[in-house]
């Protein structure tokens, strides 16, 4: 595998002028960092948009959530009743 030092050595030993080589490597660094920054920002923005969608509750979602909570509560009360009966 070729390291960056070898790439730079071969680039500077070529027949191209040094400013062209330097401009190429500097542009590679800037473009690579710009792409990584965009990737990070897109991940952050996506997580915020998912959170916003979860916060938007329609009446149907509220009613469904309320029904699920009531069913869980009834189930829990049933477990407590059965546990109490087993202790007797």
C-alpha positions as CSV (number, residue, x, y, z in Angstrom):
1,X,0.0,0.0,0.0
2,X,1.3,3.4,-0.9
3,X,1.5,6.1,1.8
4,X,0.8,9.8,1.4
5,X,4.5,10.5,1.6
6,X,5.2,8.3,-1.4
7,X,2.4,9.9,-3.3
8,X,3.8,13.4,-2.6
9,X,7.3,12.2,-3.5
10,X,6.2,10.8,-6.8
11,X,4.1,14.0,-7.5
12,X,6.9,16.3,-6.8
13,X,9.4,14.3,-8.8
14,X,7.1,14.5,-11.9
15,X,7.5,17.0,-14.7
16,X,4.5,19.2,-13.5
17,X,5.3,22.5,-12.0
18,X,5.2,22.6,-8.2
19,X,2.4,25.1,-7.8
20,X,0.1,22.8,-9.9
21,X,0.9,19.9,-7.6
22,X,0.4,21.9,-4.5
23,X,-2.9,23.3,-5.8
24,X,-4.1,19.7,-6.5
25,X,-3.3,18.4,-3.0
26,X,-4.8,21.5,-1.3
27,X,-7.9,21.2,-3.4
28,X,-8.2,17.4,-2.4
29,X,-7.9,18.4,1.3
30,X,-10.6,21.1,1.0
31,X,-13.0,18.9,-1.0
32,X,-12.6,16.0,1.3
33,X,-13.2,18.1,4.4
34,X,-16.2,19.7,2.7
35,X,-17.7,16.3,1.9
36,X,-17.2,15.1,5.5
37,X,-18.8,18.2,6.9
38,X,-21.8,17.8,4.6
39,X,-22.1,14.2,5.7
40,X,-22.0,15.1,9.4
41,X,-24.6,17.9,8.9
42,X,-26.9,15.7,6.9
43,X,-26.9,13.1,9.7
44,X,-27.6,15.8,12.3
45,X,-30.4,17.3,10.3
46,X,-32.0,13.9,9.6
47,X,-32.0,13.1,13.4
48,X,-33.7,16.5,14.1
49,X,-36.4,15.9,11.4
50,X,-37.2,12.4,12.8
51,X,-37.7,14.0,16.2
52,X,-40.0,16.7,14.8
53,X,-42.1,14.0,13.1
54,X,-42.5,12.2,16.4
55,X,-43.6,15.4,18.2
56,X,-46.4,16.0,15.7
57,X,-49.3,14.1,17.3
58,X,-52.6,13.9,15.5
59,X,-55.8,13.2,17.3
60,X,-55.7,9.6,16.1
61,X,-52.2,9.1,17.3
62,X,-53.1,10.6,20.7
63,X,-56.2,8.3,21.0
64,X,-54.1,5.2,20.0
65,X,-51.4,6.1,22.5
66,X,-54.0,6.6,25.2
67,X,-55.6,3.2,24.4
68,X,-52.3,1.5,24.5
69,X,-51.5,3.0,27.9
70,X,-54.8,1.9,29.2
71,X,-54.3,-1.7,28.0
72,X,-50.8,-1.7,29.5
73,X,-52.3,-0.4,32.8
74,X,-55.0,-3.1,32.8
75,X,-52.5,-5.8,32.1
76,X,-50.2,-4.6,34.9
77,X,-53.1,-4.5,37.3
78,X,-53.9,-8.1,36.3
79,X,-50.3,-9.2,37.0
80,X,-50.5,-7.6,40.4
81,X,-53.7,-9.4,41.2
82,X,-52.3,-12.7,40.1
83,X,-49.1,-12.2,42.1
84,X,-51.3,-11.3,45.2
85,X,-53.4,-14.4,44.8
86,X,-50.2,-16.6,44.6
87,X,-48.9,-15.2,47.8
88,X,-52.2,-16.1,49.6
